[in-house]
Amino acid sequence: MDFIRVRASADGAETISYWTGDVYGWQDDGGPHHLFGFEGFNVARAVGADGDRRLLTREAALYLDPATRQVLDTWDNPFTGRAVEVRHVFNDPVNQRLGAYPVPATRLGDQVVFNVDVRLAYPSPLKVADYPDNSASDTYRALELFQFFVSAADLDSGRPDVPCAFSWCRVSPWLPWMAMGQRGGGLVYHCRGAKVAEVPERLRAEVAGRAGERFLHAPEEWSAPNMTSWTAFAEQAGRPR
């Protein structure tokens, strides 16, 4: 499966995907507003045979001041006038089963573009009745839109780990820690990145200091369920996810 070699490595080696970008927000009657910078990485390992390929990953990402690009610990919410604690992304695990569905690919000259469009709608781990300040709906709805750009020559080479650059767009509800209640509107993440040999030093140090060295490596074994910003918030609030 070509996409395994693009997203990770067919020989089971760890690969690092780094991204940087921005987060925008809008309300039904205003915006969009540039709310945050966003920088993070995912460490992945592909395991299993072609019929049951699994991607074992952890990911971490930090919310930044949109002007200075410094890491935020608190944020003055311009919509509510309240200062809130910023909850950065430390998701462990973020595992996937690959191979059950085809990944579309488009040839564009000497490049090939793989696109993964993920439409999400499932019961929210944060019910409005339990989290009126942190949840807009009992159903979580979002879009995760990825494009992976690779050289056709690299893809045809047979190498287990194909270099790639990628784009990622996410349309989602307000984050739980923003304490937006049931206000209309939501967020758009717009990021770009690539496979890299190492995590940039500032990001590496921040993540290790805040969440530990394990985020610098992929999991060794499959586990479930996956962690998200919503399940992490519920867990930190003392409720089972």
JOSUL-V739389 format. One line per field, one symbol per residue. ss: DSSP state (h for helix, s for strand, l for the rest). phi: phi as a letter, one per 30 degrees, with the letter a starting at -180 (. if undefined). burial: 1 if it has 24 or more other C-alpha atoms within 12 Angstrom, else 0. A space follows every 10 residues. Layout:
# JOSUL-V739389
ss: ???
phi: ???
burial: ???
This chain:
# JOSUL-V739389
ss: lhhhhhhlll llllssssss ssssssslls ssssssssss sssssssllh hhssssssss ssssllllll sllsssllll llssslllss sslllsssll lllsssssll ssssssssss ssslllllll llllllllss ssssssssss shhhhhllll llllssssss sslllhhhll lllllsssss ssssssllll hhhhhhhhhh hlhhhhllll llllllllhh hhhhhhllll l
phi: .ededddbbd ciddbcccbb lbbcbbcdca jdcdcbdbba abcbbcbjde dbdbccbbbb abdcddcdid dccbbddddc icdbddcdcb cbcbcbccjd bdcdbbdbic cbccbbcccc aaeddcdedc bddcbcadcd babbccbccb dddddddidd bcdacbbbbb cbdededdhc hcddjlbbcb bbaadbdbde eddedddddc bjddddbddd bdbaddcbdd dddddddjcd c
burial: 1111111111 0111111111 1111110000 0000111111 1111111000 0011111111 1111100000 1100100010 0000011111 1111111100 0010000000 0111110000 0001111000 1011111001 1101111111 0100100001 1111111111 1111111111 1110111111 1111110010 0011011000 1001111110 0100011111 1111000000 0
